[in-house]
Amino acid sequence: MEKEYEYISYCGKYYCASCDYHKGTIARAAKNLLAFAERYGSLRVMASVYNTCNFDEFLKGLRWLATQEKACRGCRFGGGWSWWPDCPVRDCCIEKNVNFCYQCNKFPCKKLTEEPDKEFKKTIIDANNQMKTAGIEHHMQQLKKKYEQWQPPER
């Protein structure tokens, strides 16, 4: 596989080189937001008054995200991020010695067509079908556009 294609995840949904998990941006943002959330008690009051969320659970999630010291390496470079170290799609592709699901003669297999998470798995099937029909190069360009289109809000 060519070097640039290695940044496409095994499932075909992600392009690591442009991803904010891979670049560490999300963990840094969580650290910054956590500092504000802990400093300003008024945020807890607003969450309660407007009944927007369980503030303690929100802080718990932020704390976890802020502690992710290592950025996601990408699934082809050592196993992906800590939230899914044993991705079944990655493990299956490695076991079957294919780069993407669609290259397997059993695609789409039961792992992708049955519960749990059937809706999420459908997006994996769709991504692999796109690669199969339009080609990896086209799919990679689409993923790059997807990541480049999102911009953080201006202050």
Secondary structure, DSSP 8 states (H G I E B T S, - for coil): --GGGGGB-TTSS-BGGG-TTTTTHHHHHHHHHHHHHHH-THHHHHHHHTT---HHHHHHHHHHHHT--S----GGGTS--TT-TT-HHHHHHHHHT-SSGGGSTT-S-HHHHSSSSHHHHHHHHHHHHHHHHH-HHHHHHHHHHHHHH------
